[in-house]
Amino acid sequence: MRTIITTLILAGLSATAGSAADAQAGKAIFDRSCKSCHGPDGTPNPSMAKMMKVEMRDLKSPEVQGMSDDEMKKIITEGKGKMPAVKTVSGADLDNLIAYIRSLKK
């Protein structure tokens, strides 16, 4: 009985660990899909903000970092204001991207 319980616990732990978002994979997605506007470290690209006539938020800021994952996902997938939806990021890639943005926290 103890062996069965131990096996079930270990299987559950490995499934949880396997589904954790990967910030390093998220960085590659960020570099490909976000960096041109949000800068290499989450600091807005001033020339892009000026061209679009918008005030972009620093992704490291408490305001952005205080958003829930679902709020961030909605902005990424649906867009907000002049930010267009990023249609090329979904599923695990979206989770990885959020993990990377979280890693930028000040």
C-alpha positions in Angstrom: 0.0 0.0 0.0 2.8 2.4 0.9 4.5 1.7 -2.5 1.3 2.6 -4.3 0.8 5.9 -2.4 4.5 6.8 -2.9 4.2 6.0 -6.6 1.0 8.2 -7.0 2.6 11.1 -5.1 5.8 11.0 -7.3 3.7 10.7 -10.5 1.7 13.8 -9.4 4.8 15.7 -8.6 6.5 14.9 -11.9 3.3 15.9 -13.8 3.2 19.2 -12.0 6.9 19.8 -12.6 6.5 18.9 -16.3 3.7 21.5 -16.7 5.6 24.4 -15.1 6.1 27.3 -17.5 9.7 27.8 -18.9 10.9 31.4 -18.6 13.9 30.6 -20.8 11.7 29.4 -23.6 9.5 32.5 -23.0 12.5 34.7 -23.6 12.9 33.3 -27.1 9.2 34.0 -27.8 9.6 37.5 -26.3 12.6 38.2 -28.5 10.7 37.1 -31.6 7.3 38.7 -30.9 7.6 41.5 -28.3 11.1 42.9 -28.2 10.8 45.4 -31.1 8.2 47.4 -29.1 8.9 46.4 -25.5 12.7 46.5 -25.7 15.1 43.7 -24.8 14.5 44.0 -21.1 10.8 45.0 -21.0 11.6 48.7 -21.0 9.6 50.3 -23.8 11.3 51.2 -27.1 11.0 55.0 -27.0 11.1 55.4 -30.8 8.3 52.9 -31.2 6.2 54.6 -28.5 6.8 58.0 -30.2 5.9 56.6 -33.6 2.7 55.0 -32.3 1.9 58.1 -30.1 1.4 56.0 -27.0 2.8 55.6 -23.6 4.0 52.1 -23.2 4.3 50.5 -19.8 7.5 49.1 -18.5 7.0 45.3 -18.2 9.1 45.3 -15.0 6.8 47.9 -13.3 4.6 47.0 -10.3 1.6 47.9 -12.4 2.3 45.3 -15.1 3.7 42.7 -12.6 0.5 43.1 -10.5 -1.7 41.9 -13.3 -2.9 38.3 -13.1 -1.7 35.8 -15.7 -5.1 35.8 -17.2 -5.1 39.6 -17.6 -1.7 39.4 -19.3 -2.8 36.6 -21.6 -5.9 38.5 -22.7 -3.8 41.6 -23.6 -1.3 39.4 -25.5 -3.9 37.4 -27.4 -6.6 40.1 -27.9 -4.4 43.3 -27.9 -5.2 46.5 -26.1 -5.3 50.0 -27.3 -2.8 50.3 -30.2 -1.1 47.0 -29.2 -2.3 44.4 -31.7 -3.1 40.9 -30.8 -0.2 38.5 -31.0 -1.8 35.7 -32.9 1.4 33.6 -33.2 1.6 32.9 -29.4 -0.8 30.4 -27.7 -0.9 27.4 -25.4 2.4 26.5 -23.7 4.2 29.3 -25.5 1.8 31.8 -23.9 2.5 30.4 -20.5 6.3 30.5 -21.1 6.0 34.1 -22.3 4.2 35.1 -19.1 6.8 33.3 -17.1 9.5 35.3 -18.8 7.7 38.6 -18.3 7.3 37.7 -14.6 11.1 37.1 -14.5 11.7 40.7 -15.4 10.1 41.9 -12.1 12.0 44.8 -10.5 
